């Protein structure tokens, strides 16, 4: 850490991980040594995190924090201005694209010309950030406070009954959060009346690939770095596992059909 100019923001040996039987410091907030003075008030929160790991809070002080974002309004595209700007940008396009390097240069030129024309023809608007969760409600606030109170009581008394009550409260909190998200999603879908809104929602759902292959551990213990390595690892490991499984099934089936005479038993 010293070689990379890193340090930790933990100010006290306060447990960040707690279960029914034990609690210890497992989570460390690593920061750049140059930012050590900008971070203060590091502490472990008592709010229910719905996990064995607790929430960690700290204050980050600094200048120039972003309070708004600039968004492109594609619906405000000025078609005539876009085509005129694009035509002007393409006047000095490269005329030679026979080699791979020339093709790359030509592709970059066309891409930059299209992006520049779009930026000129589309109006930008300032939009703020909305940190509020659409599915959060006052009932969840009350349940969260109950979980916090029971968890604090269980940590103070360390009795089995209080720990069990805290665990049940957290399970109830999880179910209420899931139900609140589900009801909010139903209300959002119920307000979709225009075909344009429904098409936009379908586009968002289609762009989310839930079946994509994630990281896979290779035989040497390291993790795959991309989709190709994951597929190659699965392709290499799956036949071996399948063969072993089938061998075990064949042996078990054969043993079940062996008669006492064949085994020498009487």
KEZATI-756736 format. One record per residue (C-alpha): residue in one letter; chain; x, y, z. Coordinates in Angstrom, 2 decimals. Layout:
<rec><code>A</code><unit>A</unit><px>X</px><py>Y</py><pz>Z</pz></rec>
...
END
This chain:
<rec><code>X</code><unit>A</unit><px>0.00</px><py>0.00</py><pz>0.00</pz></rec>
<rec><code>X</code><unit>A</unit><px>2.86</px><py>2.36</py><pz>0.72</pz></rec>
<rec><code>X</code><unit>A</unit><px>4.37</px><py>1.74</py><pz>-2.70</pz></rec>
<rec><code>X</code><unit>A</unit><px>1.07</px><py>2.65</py><pz>-4.36</pz></rec>
<rec><code>X</code><unit>A</unit><px>0.46</px><py>5.61</py><pz>-2.02</pz></rec>
<rec><code>X</code><unit>A</unit><px>-2.67</px><py>4.06</py><pz>-0.54</pz></rec>
<rec><code>X</code><unit>A</unit><px>-4.02</px><py>4.11</py><pz>3.01</pz></rec>
<rec><code>X</code><unit>A</unit><px>-7.21</px><py>3.19</py><pz>4.86</pz></rec>
<rec><code>X</code><unit>A</unit><px>-9.96</px><py>5.45</py><pz>6.13</pz></rec>
<rec><code>X</code><unit>A</unit><px>-11.01</px><py>3.24</py><pz>9.07</pz></rec>
<rec><code>X</code><unit>A</unit><px>-10.66</px><py>5.35</py><pz>12.18</pz></rec>
<rec><code>X</code><unit>A</unit><px>-11.53</px><py>2.78</py><pz>14.87</pz></rec>
<rec><code>X</code><unit>A</unit><px>-11.41</px><py>-0.97</py><pz>15.30</pz></rec>
<rec><code>X</code><unit>A</unit><px>-15.19</px><py>-1.12</py><pz>15.11</pz></rec>
<rec><code>X</code><unit>A</unit><px>-16.60</px><py>-4.40</py><pz>13.77</pz></rec>
<rec><code>X</code><unit>A</unit><px>-17.91</px><py>-4.14</py><pz>10.21</pz></rec>
<rec><code>X</code><unit>A</unit><px>-19.08</px><py>-7.77</py><pz>10.04</pz></rec>
<rec><code>X</code><unit>A</unit><px>-21.44</px><py>-9.32</py><pz>12.55</pz></rec>
<rec><code>X</code><unit>A</unit><px>-23.36</px><py>-12.59</py><pz>12.80</pz></rec>
<rec><code>X</code><unit>A</unit><px>-25.20</px><py>-14.27</py><pz>15.64</pz></rec>
<rec><code>X</code><unit>A</unit><px>-22.02</px><py>-15.76</py><pz>17.07</pz></rec>
<rec><code>X</code><unit>A</unit><px>-19.20</px><py>-13.37</py><pz>16.21</pz></rec>
<rec><code>X</code><unit>A</unit><px>-18.27</px><py>-9.90</py><pz>15.03</pz></rec>
<rec><code>X</code><unit>A</unit><px>-15.00</px><py>-8.66</py><pz>13.58</pz></rec>
<rec><code>X</code><unit>A</unit><px>-13.40</px><py>-6.09</py><pz>11.29</pz></rec>
<rec><code>X</code><unit>A</unit><px>-13.44</px><py>-7.46</py><pz>7.74</pz></rec>
<rec><code>X</code><unit>A</unit><px>-14.20</px><py>-4.41</py><pz>5.58</pz></rec>
<rec><code>X</code><unit>A</unit><px>-11.49</px><py>-1.82</py><pz>5.00</pz></rec>
<rec><code>X</code><unit>A</unit><px>-12.05</px><py>1.45</py><pz>3.13</pz></rec>
<rec><code>X</code><unit>A</unit><px>-8.91</px><py>1.95</py><pz>1.03</pz></rec>
<rec><code>X</code><unit>A</unit><px>-8.29</px><py>5.44</py><pz>-0.35</pz></rec>
<rec><code>X</code><unit>A</unit><px>-5.49</px><py>7.40</py><pz>-1.94</pz></rec>
<rec><code>X</code><unit>A</unit><px>-3.09</px><py>8.93</py><pz>0.56</pz></rec>
<rec><code>X</code><unit>A</unit><px>-3.56</px><py>12.31</py><pz>-1.14</pz></rec>
<rec><code>X</code><unit>A</unit><px>-7.29</px><py>12.20</py><pz>-0.33</pz></rec>
<rec><code>X</code><unit>A</unit><px>-6.85</px><py>11.33</py><pz>3.33</pz></rec>
<rec><code>X</code><unit>A</unit><px>-7.58</px><py>14.90</py><pz>4.47</pz></rec>
<rec><code>X</code><unit>A</unit><px>-10.72</px><py>15.11</py><pz>2.31</pz></rec>
<rec><code>X</code><unit>A</unit><px>-12.38</px><py>12.12</py><pz>4.05</pz></rec>
<rec><code>X</code><unit>A</unit><px>-13.49</px><py>12.40</py><pz>7.66</pz></rec>
<rec><code>X</code><unit>A</unit><px>-16.21</px><py>11.13</py><pz>9.97</pz></rec>
<rec><code>X</code><unit>A</unit><px>-15.65</px><py>7.47</py><pz>9.06</pz></rec>
<rec><code>X</code><unit>A</unit><px>-17.98</px><py>5.27</py><pz>11.11</pz></rec>
<rec><code>X</code><unit>A</unit><px>-19.92</px><py>2.01</py><pz>11.07</pz></rec>
<rec><code>X</code><unit>A</unit><px>-23.66</px><py>2.56</py><pz>10.90</pz></rec>
<rec><code>X</code><unit>A</unit><px>-26.26</px><py>0.65</py><pz>12.91</pz></rec>
<rec><code>X</code><unit>A</unit><px>-28.86</px><py>0.78</py><pz>10.14</pz></rec>
<rec><code>X</code><unit>A</unit><px>-29.96</px><py>-2.69</py><pz>8.95</pz></rec>
<rec><code>X</code><unit>A</unit><px>-28.02</px><py>-3.57</py><pz>5.80</pz></rec>
<rec><code>X</code><unit>A</unit><px>-29.87</px><py>-6.88</py><pz>5.21</pz></rec>
<rec><code>X</code><unit>A</unit><px>-26.45</px><py>-8.52</py><pz>5.24</pz></rec>
<rec><code>X</code><unit>A</unit><px>-23.80</px><py>-9.65</py><pz>7.70</pz></rec>
<rec><code>X</code><unit>A</unit><px>-21.71</px><py>-6.70</py><pz>6.52</pz></rec>
<rec><code>X</code><unit>A</unit><px>-22.66</px><py>-3.34</py><pz>8.02</pz></rec>
<rec><code>X</code><unit>A</unit><px>-23.02</px><py>-0.02</py><pz>6.25</pz></rec>
<rec><code>X</code><unit>A</unit><px>-20.00</px><py>2.29</py><pz>6.39</pz></rec>
<rec><code>X</code><unit>A</unit><px>-20.45</px><py>6.07</py><pz>6.28</pz></rec>
<rec><code>X</code><unit>A</unit><px>-17.97</px><py>8.93</py><pz>5.82</pz></rec>
<rec><code>X</code><unit>A</unit><px>-17.95</px><py>12.54</py><pz>4.67</pz></rec>
<rec><code>X</code><unit>A</unit><px>-16.11</px><py>13.63</py><pz>1.55</pz></rec>
<rec><code>X</code><unit>A</unit><px>-15.31</px><py>17.33</py><pz>1.39</pz></rec>
<rec><code>X</code><unit>A</unit><px>-14.15</px><py>19.07</py><pz>-1.76</pz></rec>
<rec><code>X</code><unit>A</unit><px>-14.89</px><py>21.71</py><pz>-4.36</pz></rec>
<rec><code>X</code><unit>A</unit><px>-16.47</px><py>21.37</py><pz>-7.76</pz></rec>
<rec><code>X</code><unit>A</unit><px>-18.89</px><py>18.53</py><pz>-7.00</pz></rec>
<rec><code>X</code><unit>A</unit><px>-21.33</px><py>17.95</py><pz>-9.84</pz></rec>
<rec><code>X</code><unit>A</unit><px>-24.88</px><py>19.01</py><pz>-8.99</pz></rec>
<rec><code>X</code><unit>A</unit><px>-26.39</px><py>18.63</py><pz>-12.45</pz></rec>
<rec><code>X</code><unit>A</unit><px>-25.82</px><py>16.79</py><pz>-15.71</pz></rec>
<rec><code>X</code><unit>A</unit><px>-26.08</px><py>17.83</py><pz>-19.34</pz></rec>
<rec><code>X</code><unit>A</unit><px>-28.35</px><py>15.57</py><pz>-21.36</pz></rec>
<rec><code>X</code><unit>A</unit><px>-28.94</px><py>15.45</py><pz>-25.11</pz></rec>
<rec><code>X</code><unit>A</unit><px>-32.58</px><py>15.75</py><pz>-26.13</pz></rec>
<rec><code>X</code><unit>A</unit><px>-32.64</px><py>13.61</py><pz>-29.27</pz></rec>
<rec><code>X</code><unit>A</unit><px>-36.25</px><py>14.56</py><pz>-30.00</pz></rec>
<rec><code>X</code><unit>A</unit><px>-35.12</px><py>18.14</py><pz>-30.61</pz></rec>
<rec><code>X</code><unit>A</unit><px>-32.88</px><py>17.14</py><pz>-33.52</pz></rec>
<rec><code>X</code><unit>A</unit><px>-32.84</px><py>19.78</py><pz>-36.27</pz></rec>
<rec><code>X</code><unit>A</unit><px>-32.76</px><py>17.55</py><pz>-39.36</pz></rec>
<rec><code>X</code><unit>A</unit><px>-31.80</px><py>20.27</py><pz>-41.85</pz></rec>
<rec><code>X</code><unit>A</unit><px>-29.02</px><py>21.60</py><pz>-39.63</pz></rec>
<rec><code>X</code><unit>A</unit><px>-27.76</px><py>18.06</py><pz>-39.03</pz></rec>
<rec><code>X</code><unit>A</unit><px>-27.54</px><py>17.23</py><pz>-42.75</pz></rec>
<rec><code>X</code><unit>A</unit><px>-25.91</px><py>20.57</py><pz>-43.58</pz></rec>
<rec><code>X</code><unit>A</unit><px>-23.28</px><py>20.19</py><pz>-40.85</pz></rec>
<rec><code>X</code><unit>A</unit><px>-22.61</px><py>16.57</py><pz>-41.82</pz></rec>
<rec><code>X</code><unit>A</unit><px>-22.13</px><py>17.57</py><pz>-45.46</pz></rec>
<rec><code>X</code><unit>A</unit><px>-19.61</px><py>20.23</py><pz>-44.43</pz></rec>
<rec><code>X</code><unit>A</unit><px>-17.73</px><py>17.81</py><pz>-42.21</pz></rec>
<rec><code>X</code><unit>A</unit><px>-17.44</px><py>15.18</py><pz>-44.96</pz></rec>
<rec><code>X</code><unit>A</unit><px>-15.94</px><py>17.53</py><pz>-47.55</pz></rec>
<rec><code>X</code><unit>A</unit><px>-12.38</px><py>16.82</py><pz>-46.44</pz></rec>
<rec><code>X</code><unit>A</unit><px>-12.82</px><py>13.08</py><pz>-45.98</pz></rec>
<rec><code>X</code><unit>A</unit><px>-9.78</px><py>10.87</py><pz>-46.73</pz></rec>
<rec><code>X</code><unit>A</unit><px>-9.68</px><py>9.61</py><pz>-50.29</pz></rec>
<rec><code>X</code><unit>A</unit><px>-7.42</px><py>6.62</py><pz>-49.70</pz></rec>
<rec><code>X</code><unit>A</unit><px>-8.50</px><py>3.63</py><pz>-47.63</pz></rec>
<rec><code>X</code><unit>A</unit><px>-6.70</px><py>0.63</py><pz>-49.08</pz></rec>
<rec><code>X</code><unit>A</unit><px>-4.57</px><py>-0.40</py><pz>-46.10</pz></rec>
<rec><code>X</code><unit>A</unit><px>-5.83</px><py>-1.33</py><pz>-42.61</pz></rec>
<rec><code>X</code><unit>A</unit><px>-4.41</px><py>1.87</py><pz>-41.10</pz></rec>
<rec><code>X</code><unit>A</unit><px>-6.08</px><py>3.97</py><pz>-43.80</pz></rec>
<rec><code>X</code><unit>A</unit><px>-9.39</px><py>2.18</py><pz>-43.18</pz></rec>
<rec><code>X</code><unit>A</unit><px>-9.11</px><py>2.90</py><pz>-39.45</pz></rec>
<rec><code>X</code><unit>A</unit><px>-8.37</px><py>6.56</py><pz>-40.18</pz></rec>
<rec><code>X</code><unit>A</unit><px>-11.34</px><py>6.78</py><pz>-42.55</pz></rec>
<rec><code>X</code><unit>A</unit><px>-13.65</px><py>5.13</py><pz>-39.99</pz></rec>
<rec><code>X</code><unit>A</unit><px>-12.56</px><py>7.52</py><pz>-37.25</pz></rec>
<rec><code>X</code><unit>A</unit><px>-13.12</px><py>10.49</py><pz>-39.54</pz></rec>
<rec><code>X</code><unit>A</unit><px>-16.69</px><py>9.40</py><pz>-40.43</pz></rec>
<rec><code>X</code><unit>A</unit><px>-17.51</px><py>8.67</py><pz>-36.78</pz></rec>
<rec><code>X</code><unit>A</unit><px>-16.27</px><py>12.05</py><pz>-35.59</pz></rec>
<rec><code>X</code><unit>A</unit><px>-18.12</px><py>13.82</py><pz>-38.40</pz></rec>
<rec><code>X</code><unit>A</unit><px>-21.43</px><py>12.17</py><pz>-37.46</pz></rec>
<rec><code>X</code><unit>A</unit><px>-20.95</px><py>12.88</py><pz>-33.74</pz></rec>
<rec><code>X</code><unit>A</unit><px>-20.05</px><py>16.52</py><pz>-34.37</pz></rec>
<rec><code>X</code><unit>A</unit><px>-23.10</px><py>17.03</py><pz>-36.59</pz></rec>
<rec><code>X</code><unit>A</unit><px>-25.32</px><py>15.48</py><pz>-33.95</pz></rec>
<rec><code>X</code><unit>A</unit><px>-23.92</px><py>17.70</py><pz>-31.19</pz></rec>
<rec><code>X</code><unit>A</unit><px>-24.54</px><py>20.78</py><pz>-33.30</pz></rec>
<rec><code>X</code><unit>A</unit><px>-28.10</px><py>19.85</py><pz>-34.30</pz></rec>
<rec><code>X</code><unit>A</unit><px>-29.31</px><py>18.54</py><pz>-30.92</pz></rec>
<rec><code>X</code><unit>A</unit><px>-30.10</px><py>20.89</py><pz>-28.05</pz></rec>
<rec><code>X</code><unit>A</unit><px>-28.74</px><py>20.17</py><pz>-24.58</pz></rec>
<rec><code>X</code><unit>A</unit><px>-30.60</px><py>20.63</py><pz>-21.31</pz></rec>
<rec><code>X</code><unit>A</unit><px>-29.42</px><py>20.75</py><pz>-17.73</pz></rec>
<rec><code>X</code><unit>A</unit><px>-30.97</px><py>18.07</py><pz>-15.57</pz></rec>
<rec><code>X</code><unit>A</unit><px>-30.47</px><py>17.49</py><pz>-11.88</pz></rec>
<rec><code>X</code><unit>A</unit><px>-29.98</px><py>14.24</py><pz>-10.02</pz></rec>
<rec><code>X</code><unit>A</unit><px>-32.89</px><py>12.53</py><pz>-8.28</pz></rec>
<rec><code>X</code><unit>A</unit><px>-31.49</px><py>10.47</py><pz>-5.40</pz></rec>
<rec><code>X</code><unit>A</unit><px>-34.92</px><py>9.41</py><pz>-4.14</pz></rec>
<rec><code>X</code><unit>A</unit><px>-36.03</px><py>5.82</py><pz>-4.60</pz></rec>
<rec><code>X</code><unit>A</unit><px>-39.46</px><py>5.60</py><pz>-6.28</pz></rec>
<rec><code>X</code><unit>A</unit><px>-40.40</px><py>2.48</py><pz>-4.32</pz></rec>
<rec><code>X</code><unit>A</unit><px>-39.50</px><py>3.75</py><pz>-0.82</pz></rec>
<rec><code>X</code><unit>A</unit><px>-42.43</px><py>4.58</py><pz>1.45</pz></rec>
<rec><code>X</code><unit>A</unit><px>-43.08</px><py>5.58</py><pz>5.11</pz></rec>
<rec><code>X</code><unit>A</unit><px>-43.90</px><py>1.97</py><pz>6.08</pz></rec>
<rec><code>X</code><unit>A</unit><px>-40.37</px><py>0.93</py><pz>5.11</pz></rec>
<rec><code>X</code><unit>A</unit><px>-39.02</px><py>3.75</py><pz>7.26</pz></rec>
<rec><code>X</code><unit>A</unit><px>-40.88</px><py>2.37</py><pz>10.27</pz></rec>
<rec><code>X</code><unit>A</unit><px>-39.75</px><py>-1.20</py><pz>9.58</pz></rec>
<rec><code>X</code><unit>A</unit><px>-36.15</px><py>-0.06</py><pz>9.14</pz></rec>
<rec><code>X</code><unit>A</unit><px>-36.21</px><py>1.70</py><pz>12.52</pz></rec>
<rec><code>X</code><unit>A</unit><px>-37.65</px><py>-1.44</py><pz>14.13</pz></rec>
<rec><code>X</code><unit>A</unit><px>-34.86</px><py>-3.54</py><pz>12.61</pz></rec>
<rec><code>X</code><unit>A</unit><px>-32.28</px><py>-1.08</py><pz>13.86</pz></rec>
<rec><code>X</code><unit>A</unit><px>-33.71</px><py>-1.11</py><pz>17.38</pz></rec>
<rec><code>X</code><unit>A</unit><px>-33.89</px><py>-4.91</py><pz>17.58</pz></rec>
<rec><code>X</code><unit>A</unit><px>-30.42</px><py>-5.34</py><pz>16.11</pz></rec>
<rec><code>X</code><unit>A</unit><px>-28.95</px><py>-2.91</py><pz>18.65</pz></rec>
<rec><code>X</code><unit>A</unit><px>-30.73</px><py>-4.73</py><pz>21.46</pz></rec>
<rec><code>X</code><unit>A</unit><px>-29.45</px><py>-8.09</py><pz>20.24</pz></rec>
<rec><code>X</code><unit>A</unit><px>-25.87</px><py>-6.82</py><pz>20.08</pz></rec>
<rec><code>X</code><unit>A</unit><px>-26.14</px><py>-5.36</py><pz>23.57</pz></rec>
<rec><code>X</code><unit>A</unit><px>-27.75</px><py>-8.33</py><pz>25.32</pz></rec>
<rec><code>X</code><unit>A</unit><px>-26.34</px><py>-11.13</py><pz>23.11</pz></rec>
<rec><code>X</code><unit>A</unit><px>-29.25</px><py>-13.40</py><pz>24.04</pz></rec>
<rec><code>X</code><unit>A</unit><px>-30.54</px><py>-16.00</py><pz>21.63</pz></rec>
<rec><code>X</code><unit>A</unit><px>-34.11</px><py>-14.69</py><pz>21.80</pz></rec>
<rec><code>X</code><unit>A</unit><px>-33.17</px><py>-11.13</py><pz>20.92</pz></rec>
<rec><code>X</code><unit>A</unit><px>-30.91</px><py>-12.30</py><pz>18.09</pz></rec>
<rec><code>X</code><unit>A</unit><px>-33.78</px><py>-14.37</py><pz>16.69</pz></rec>
<rec><code>X</code><unit>A</unit><px>-36.15</px><py>-11.37</py><pz>16.88</pz></rec>
<rec><code>X</code><unit>A</unit><px>-33.63</px><py>-9.21</py><pz>15.04</pz></rec>
<rec><code>X</code><unit>A</unit><px>-33.23</px><py>-11.88</py><pz>12.35</pz></rec>
<rec><code>X</code><unit>A</unit><px>-37.00</px><py>-12.14</py><pz>11.88</pz></rec>
<rec><code>X</code><unit>A</unit><px>-37.31</px><py>-8.35</py><pz>11.62</pz></rec>
<rec><code>X</code><unit>A</unit><px>-34.64</px><py>-8.27</py><pz>8.90</pz></rec>
<rec><code>X</code><unit>A</unit><px>-36.43</px><py>-11.03</py><pz>6.97</pz></rec>
<rec><code>X</code><unit>A</unit><px>-39.66</px><py>-9.06</py><pz>7.20</pz></rec>
<rec><code>X</code><unit>A</unit><px>-37.82</px><py>-5.94</py><pz>6.00</pz></rec>
<rec><code>X</code><unit>A</unit><px>-36.51</px><py>-7.82</py><pz>2.96</pz></rec>
<rec><code>X</code><unit>A</unit><px>-40.00</px><py>-9.06</py><pz>2.05</pz></rec>
<rec><code>X</code><unit>A</unit><px>-41.50</px><py>-5.57</py><pz>2.39</pz></rec>
<rec><code>X</code><unit>A</unit><px>-38.79</px><py>-4.10</py><pz>0.15</pz></rec>
<rec><code>X</code><unit>A</unit><px>-39.44</px><py>-6.74</py><pz>-2.51</pz></rec>
<rec><code>X</code><unit>A</unit><px>-43.19</px><py>-6.12</py><pz>-2.31</pz></rec>
<rec><code>X</code><unit>A</unit><px>-42.71</px><py>-2.33</py><pz>-2.54</pz></rec>
<rec><code>X</code><unit>A</unit><px>-40.53</px><py>-2.72</py><pz>-5.64</pz></rec>
<rec><code>X</code><unit>A</unit><px>-43.06</px><py>-5.08</py><pz>-7.23</pz></rec>
<rec><code>X</code><unit>A</unit><px>-46.02</px><py>-2.74</py><pz>-6.56</pz></rec>
<rec><code>X</code><unit>A</unit><px>-44.11</px><py>0.28</py><pz>-7.90</pz></rec>
<rec><code>X</code><unit>A</unit><px>-43.23</px><py>-1.62</py><pz>-11.05</pz></rec>
<rec><code>X</code><unit>A</unit><px>-46.90</px><py>-2.53</py><pz>-11.54</pz></rec>
<rec><code>X</code><unit>A</unit><px>-47.91</px><py>1.13</py><pz>-11.20</pz></rec>
<rec><code>X</code><unit>A</unit><px>-45.28</px><py>2.21</py><pz>-13.72</pz></rec>
<rec><code>X</code><unit>A</unit><px>-46.44</px><py>-0.42</py><pz>-16.21</pz></rec>
<rec><code>X</code><unit>A</unit><px>-50.08</px><py>0.57</py><pz>-15.59</pz></rec>
<rec><code>X</code><unit>A</unit><px>-49.36</px><py>4.16</py><pz>-16.61</pz></rec>
<rec><code>X</code><unit>A</unit><px>-47.94</px><py>3.07</py><pz>-19.97</pz></rec>
<rec><code>X</code><unit>A</unit><px>-50.67</px><py>3.94</py><pz>-22.43</pz></rec>
<rec><code>X</code><unit>A</unit><px>-48.88</px><py>5.32</py><pz>-25.48</pz></rec>
<rec><code>X</code><unit>A</unit><px>-47.30</px><py>2.91</py><pz>-27.93</pz></rec>
<rec><code>X</code><unit>A</unit><px>-44.13</px><py>5.00</py><pz>-27.83</pz></rec>
<rec><code>X</code><unit>A</unit><px>-43.74</px><py>4.52</py><pz>-24.06</pz></rec>
<rec><code>X</code><unit>A</unit><px>-44.33</px><py>0.78</py><pz>-24.33</pz></rec>
<rec><code>X</code><unit>A</unit><px>-41.79</px><py>0.48</py><pz>-27.16</pz></rec>
<rec><code>X</code><unit>A</unit><px>-39.23</px><py>2.37</py><pz>-25.08</pz></rec>
<rec><code>X</code><unit>A</unit><px>-39.80</px><py>0.02</py><pz>-22.13</pz></rec>
<rec><code>X</code><unit>A</unit><px>-39.42</px><py>-3.04</py><pz>-24.38</pz></rec>
<rec><code>X</code><unit>A</unit><px>-36.16</px><py>-1.64</py><pz>-25.74</pz></rec>
<rec><code>X</code><unit>A</unit><px>-34.78</px><py>-1.23</py><pz>-22.22</pz></rec>
<rec><code>X</code><unit>A</unit><px>-35.75</px><py>-4.77</py><pz>-21.24</pz></rec>
<rec><code>X</code><unit>A</unit><px>-34.32</px><py>-6.25</py><pz>-24.43</pz></rec>
<rec><code>X</code><unit>A</unit><px>-31.00</px><py>-4.47</py><pz>-23.88</pz></rec>
<rec><code>X</code><unit>A</unit><px>-30.59</px><py>-6.25</py><pz>-20.51</pz></rec>
<rec><code>X</code><unit>A</unit><px>-29.01</px><py>-9.64</py><pz>-21.10</pz></rec>
<rec><code>X</code><unit>A</unit><px>-29.77</px><py>-11.69</py><pz>-17.99</pz></rec>
<rec><code>X</code><unit>A</unit><px>-28.40</px><py>-14.88</py><pz>-19.56</pz></rec>
<rec><code>X</code><unit>A</unit><px>-24.92</px><py>-13.51</py><pz>-20.25</pz></rec>
<rec><code>X</code><unit>A</unit><px>-22.04</px><py>-15.61</py><pz>-18.94</pz></rec>
<rec><code>X</code><unit>A</unit><px>-20.14</px><py>-14.01</py><pz>-16.09</pz></rec>
<rec><code>X</code><unit>A</unit><px>-16.68</px><py>-14.68</py><pz>-14.69</pz></rec>
<rec><code>X</code><unit>A</unit><px>-15.71</px><py>-18.33</py><pz>-14.28</pz></rec>
<rec><code>X</code><unit>A</unit><px>-12.88</px><py>-19.79</py><pz>-12.24</pz></rec>
<rec><code>X</code><unit>A</unit><px>-10.31</px><py>-21.59</py><pz>-14.37</pz></rec>
<rec><code>X</code><unit>A</unit><px>-8.56</px><py>-24.85</py><pz>-13.31</pz></rec>
<rec><code>X</code><unit>A</unit><px>-5.43</px><py>-22.89</py><pz>-12.25</pz></rec>
<rec><code>X</code><unit>A</unit><px>-7.51</px><py>-20.87</py><pz>-9.75</pz></rec>
<rec><code>X</code><unit>A</unit><px>-7.57</px><py>-17.59</py><pz>-11.70</pz></rec>
<rec><code>X</code><unit>A</unit><px>-10.72</px><py>-15.98</py><pz>-13.08</pz></rec>
<rec><code>X</code><unit>A</unit><px>-11.63</px><py>-15.56</py><pz>-16.74</pz></rec>
<rec><code>X</code><unit>A</unit><px>-11.26</px><py>-12.04</py><pz>-18.14</pz></rec>
<rec><code>X</code><unit>A</unit><px>-13.86</px><py>-12.02</py><pz>-20.91</pz></rec>
<rec><code>X</code><unit>A</unit><px>-16.76</px><py>-13.96</py><pz>-22.43</pz></rec>
<rec><code>X</code><unit>A</unit><px>-14.55</px><py>-16.00</py><pz>-24.76</pz></rec>
<rec><code>X</code><unit>A</unit><px>-12.42</px><py>-17.34</py><pz>-21.91</pz></rec>
<rec><code>X</code><unit>A</unit><px>-15.55</px><py>-18.17</py><pz>-19.90</pz></rec>
<rec><code>X</code><unit>A</unit><px>-17.03</px><py>-20.18</py><pz>-22.77</pz></rec>
<rec><code>X</code><unit>A</unit><px>-13.74</px><py>-21.99</py><pz>-23.42</pz></rec>
<rec><code>X</code><unit>A</unit><px>-13.42</px><py>-22.88</py><pz>-19.73</pz></rec>
<rec><code>X</code><unit>A</unit><px>-16.98</px><py>-24.19</py><pz>-19.55</pz></rec>
<rec><code>X</code><unit>A</unit><px>-16.53</px><py>-26.11</py><pz>-22.78</pz></rec>
<rec><code>X</code><unit>A</unit><px>-13.37</px><py>-27.73</py><pz>-21.41</pz></rec>
<rec><code>X</code><unit>A</unit><px>-14.72</px><py>-28.54</py><pz>-17.96</pz></rec>
<rec><code>X</code><unit>A</unit><px>-18.31</px><py>-29.62</py><pz>-18.73</pz></rec>
<rec><code>X</code><unit>A</unit><px>-17.52</px><py>-32.86</py><pz>-20.66</pz></rec>
<rec><code>X</code><unit>A</unit><px>-15.21</px><py>-34.04</py><pz>-17.86</pz></rec>
<rec><code>X</code><unit>A</unit><px>-17.85</px><py>-33.43</py><pz>-15.19</pz></rec>
<rec><code>X</code><unit>A</unit><px>-20.58</px><py>-35.01</py><pz>-17.30</pz></rec>
<rec><code>X</code><unit>A</unit><px>-18.45</px><py>-38.12</py><pz>-17.92</pz></rec>
<rec><code>X</code><unit>A</unit><px>-17.72</px><py>-38.57</py><pz>-14.23</pz></rec>
<rec><code>X</code><unit>A</unit><px>-21.38</px><py>-38.14</py><pz>-13.37</pz></rec>
<rec><code>X</code><unit>A</unit><px>-22.45</px><py>-40.70</py><pz>-15.94</pz></rec>
<rec><code>X</code><unit>A</unit><px>-19.77</px><py>-43.15</py><pz>-14.72</pz></rec>
<rec><code>X</code><unit>A</unit><px>-21.04</px><py>-42.89</py><pz>-11.17</pz></rec>
<rec><code>X</code><unit>A</unit><px>-24.62</px><py>-43.47</py><pz>-12.36</pz></rec>
<rec><code>X</code><unit>A</unit><px>-23.60</px><py>-46.55</py><pz>-14.36</pz></rec>
<rec><code>X</code><unit>A</unit><px>-21.69</px><py>-48.01</py><pz>-11.43</pz></rec>
<rec><code>X</code><unit>A</unit><px>-24.57</px><py>-47.40</py><pz>-9.02</pz></rec>
<rec><code>X</code><unit>A</unit><px>-27.07</px><py>-48.95</py><pz>-11.44</pz></rec>
<rec><code>X</code><unit>A</unit><px>-24.82</px><py>-51.97</py><pz>-11.97</pz></rec>
<rec><code>X</code><unit>A</unit><px>-24.41</px><py>-52.54</py><pz>-8.23</pz></rec>
<rec><code>X</code><unit>A</unit><px>-28.18</px><py>-52.42</py><pz>-7.75</pz></rec>
<rec><code>X</code><unit>A</unit><px>-28.69</px><py>-55.24</py><pz>-10.25</pz></rec>
<rec><code>X</code><unit>A</unit><px>-25.96</px><py>-57.55</py><pz>-8.95</pz></rec>
<rec><code>X</code><unit>A</unit><px>-27.44</px><py>-60.75</py><pz>-7.52</pz></rec>
<rec><code>X</code><unit>A</unit><px>-26.12</px><py>-62.51</py><pz>-4.38</pz></rec>
<rec><code>X</code><unit>A</unit><px>-24.86</px><py>-65.37</py><pz>-6.53</pz></rec>
<rec><code>X</code><unit>A</unit><px>-22.70</px><py>-62.98</py><pz>-8.54</pz></rec>
<rec><code>X</code><unit>A</unit><px>-21.13</px><py>-61.51</py><pz>-5.41</pz></rec>
<rec><code>X</code><unit>A</unit><px>-20.52</px><py>-64.87</py><pz>-3.80</pz></rec>
<rec><code>X</code><unit>A</unit><px>-23.04</px><py>-64.29</py><pz>-1.01</pz></rec>
<rec><code>X</code><unit>A</unit><px>-25.50</px><py>-66.97</py><pz>0.10</pz></rec>
END
